Amino acid sequence: SKEDLAEGQTLYGAYCSFCHGVGVVSGGIVPDLRKTDQGRREMFQQIVREGILLPLGMPSFGDTLSTKEVEQIKQYTLQREYEDSTNAKEQH
């Protein structure tokens, strides 16, 4: 829903943008979440809440973010990916 996307954007801004970039546009040092592969998308909860990528520097937000909030962030990143791919196609 539009409300979930808006909340995902707010949560992304508060918890993710410092490392992954404003508007889900990475500066190149950490992964650009608009270009996440399907395997990582399927593990989004485990990555964000359970910290399975902690050895690679990705912190766990399990004590901070709920399952619903993480899903809202995921949906926002997917929306940004869709918007950018649609814009790129329109420019060609």
Buried (B, 14 or more C-beta within 10 A) or exposed (E): EEEBBEBBBBBBBEBBBEBBBEBBBBEEEBBBBBEBEEEBBEBBBBBBBEBBBEEEEBEBBBEBBEEEBBBBBBBBBBBBBEEBEEEEEEEE
